[in-house]
Amino acid sequence: MPGQRPFPGHLDLRLLRAFLAVAEELHFTRAAARLYVAQQSLSRDIRRLERELGAELFVRTTRQVTPTVDAERLLPYARRVLEAHDALLDAFGRPGGEERPLLVDVNTAGLVSSRVLGRARSLAPGSELMARYESGLTGAAADILAGRLDVSFGRFAGLDPAVRARLEQRLVRYEPMAVVLPEDHHLAALDAVPLSALAGETVYAGAGNPRTLEWTDLAHHLFEGRGIRLASPAPVAVGAEEFRRIMAKRRIPVLAVVEFPAMPGSVSRPLIDPVPLSPVSLVWRKGLAHPGIDALIRAAAELASEEEWLLSPQEGWIPATDALVFTPRA
């Protein structure tokens, strides 16, 4: 047809991955890091894709990268093509029939996620389910969509809706929340801490950590109207000794869950009146097919049934935003 741009008979999937990374990051340096390539190589791939499509995809200045109308039009097609390609590879495994390992982010040993992983390993002994220990579903979701991670756990309703639309999830547990206190804090003598007792306190809930935005958002909902202040952003304390040092220095409570591992110099107390609940979901990329996923889903269902993880206490609380996604069962 007159005026119609020529279209290539074949598109290199690498070019589509380059495009998707830049379209989602809107930053060439971050996109290159996400793909583990040099920024110059990424720029070449984008220029090549633009030549092959006969369309400008990004307007790039020293301050920002802006997608064009053609980029916005290409984006849903690129996602569908790459998701279908990845699903095909996941379904048939590696060349020669070898099943690839499944990388599962369990945050911290001893939590719900690590228990589900342990049960799944016993259910699928022939599959390699490898654990990664990093916190934050917001960060994990970005890694899942970028292909750097397969599965994670966390508060699904706290993710951006556009991100949720590209993920699958299964609710695993309504996990009761707790507060971690310095050993000599005046609330440490209580067996359980009423939320009203935290009025006037400043509580740390991951503010400033871009990987745990869903947790900080949960704290905002919980603290609102209760006179509890959210602690200002601070670097994340990694390791028990660093946690002990920061706790001794800052001396502020930390919002956690009841199964948060014991830390030196501190005590954990469940929160009550009401009992705040953190909805924990098993999360993976749409279209991902792997025997390990099936084992994780089955393991989560078994443990939830055995330990009544999906029964919300009568006095339980979850944010209204989460209630729109999950309906607690009495």
ABEGO torsion letter per residue (X at the ends): XBGBBBBBABBBAAAAAAAAAAAAAGBAAAAAAAAGBBAAAAAAAAAAAAAAAGBBABBBBAABBBBBAAAAAAAAAAAAAAAAAAAAAAAAEBBGGBBBBBBBBAGBBGBAAAAAAAAAAAABAABBBBBBBBBEAAAAAAAAAAGABABBBEBAAABBAAAAAABBBBBABBBBBBBBBBAABAAAABABBBAAAABGBBBBAGBGBAAAAAAAAAAAAAABGAGBBBBBBBBBBBEAAAAAAAAAAAGBBBBBBAABBBBBGBBBBBBBOBBBBBBBBBBBBBGBBBAAAAAAAAAAAAAAAAAGAABBBAABBBBAAAAAABBBBX
